[in-house]
Amino acid sequence: MNLSKEQKKAINHIKGPALVLAVPGAGKTTVLIHRTGNLILNHGISPENILSITFSRASANDMKNRFNKIYGDISHIPVHFSTIHSFSFSLIREYAYRNRLQYTLIEDNKKELNKYNILKRIYYSINKDYITEEKLETLVNSIGYIKNILISPEEFVNMFNIDIYKFVDIYNFYEKYKRANNLIDFDDMLTIALEILKKDNYLLNKYRNRYNFIQVDEGQDTSKIQMEIIKILSSPKNNLFIVADDDQSIYGFRGAYPKGLFDFNTVYKNSKIYYMEENYRSSRNIVSICNKFIKQNTLRYDKNIFTKNKFIEPVNIVKVKTLEEQYKFLIKELKRENNYNNSAILYRNNISAIGLIEYLERNNIPFYMKDVKINFFNHWIVEDLLAFFNLANEPKDIYSFERIYYKMKGFISKKQLHYIKTMNSNSSVFDRLLDLPGLNEFYRKNILDLKLNFKKLSKMKPYDGIIFIEKELEYTDYLRESCMKFGHTLDSLKTILYYLKIIASNVENLIEFRGRLKFLEYLSAQSKNNMNAITLSTIHSAKGLEFENVYMIDLIEGDFPNVTSIDEFNKGNIEILEEERRLFYVGMTRAKESLNLITIKEKNNKKVQPSRFLVELENLFNK
């Protein structure tokens, strides 16, 4: 195999700590695989003394398969390619066996005893209220962040404005409950493994003696606790080999800790740093502009990404007026190229997939979705709108009415709702309200008005109906209030309504609308089986992948970079915005030949600005 001078230098590093800084498309995995082969073949290291750690099961399997393909017959002892969690869990199991303990993993959602159900119960017992799915996700992610970054829940609350009442109490209760019942979740694998290594000298020495050589892939994704586990394991020999790219550190929200890379020389004395700056993946146009773009960041190692590949076509910035025009542009381009398998549409947020799948399906373009877990189809706004339509079509539907009575005009109270639930269920909810004892003229007029509005709604097509619900039934006012109460942004809620309108614009009635939503949900879940399909993915999930043609969409200020990073930047904190720029860079460097960056001028009938990253790129083009 042809290896570059830089790759060979890294592969021939044997003892002591080394950090290999490799740009996108520089052959990081290639270097790890050949270094492993070099240790075994040329330096007599037994495969059982080498631990190669990566951060996803897919990467571990990929490394293992690639190693076996090239070096499969060099030893009857297999090389240990593992995720950090898998390694930690095997350590915990050994510790449990020696100490006659039995841990139960609570990560299987098919079982009754899982972390989501436990947290739901704890939330209810502390707050006397049911937690929403959205908040539950936030709660789980926040607990994971605390564990990975090694801070206390109190420090976390001071650092972030978290929208969960009594968060610290919930966190502490959850931790005590798990400890008392020997339960562990995904993040505990790391915290308990670190505890074991600190207190159990027998196991610490056993693992240190077993793994004389430790290799770490994707070092920029390591969290603080993962860095600690690796540090304690590799000491005192420190035969530690980390391959990383600080410019691709994009998991800050999960606790990734790129500072660990910047401190490498300080933590590990006499360490070597190798640079792999040649990109073998992308055309010269793409590499050249990506190199200039990432240099706008200040928190980074100074690297120069270059390539010997040819110029193919310029990076294209596309400006269209609306989301619909963006989709029409994509459809036209995709059909013209007719190369679905080698093309990807990338976006910052999962919600961007909704309008895409509607348009792609209507135009018979097959797609494969990298992230199937989309909360859109069971989002509370979708449920609310369906409840409005249900009530319009079936005015006796008390359950739909109960969901939305306080989310529209009419000033109906909880007391009145409870009263009409006891009345004759054969009459409409509005007639029952009109029969309330002691009803004054103001209320009577409001209820008659509502009854008429719902009659009008029952005759409307879904698209017109959504606009009617927003304006005439004053649902937008409720959304505005809910933003103040629950900390949502009105723009993100209106975006959900906007996508619902895109879907509704192609259907005639409620049955079709409901069917279309179910169909799109089914299509996204089934898309993993599609062959010769265009890939739809968040940039986070596309990391490590490459495509001939890449389209990055919805590139508007406030979405990408997001509002939080802009606010923090304006306060003088540049870290979050620099991570957003790294994310943009990761998206761009997925492209091998053709890169289209698309922005819109209008969203939710409001003017929007192009992403500042596009403005930066335009300035770089002009230079």
Disulfide bonds with the S-S distance in Angstrom:
none
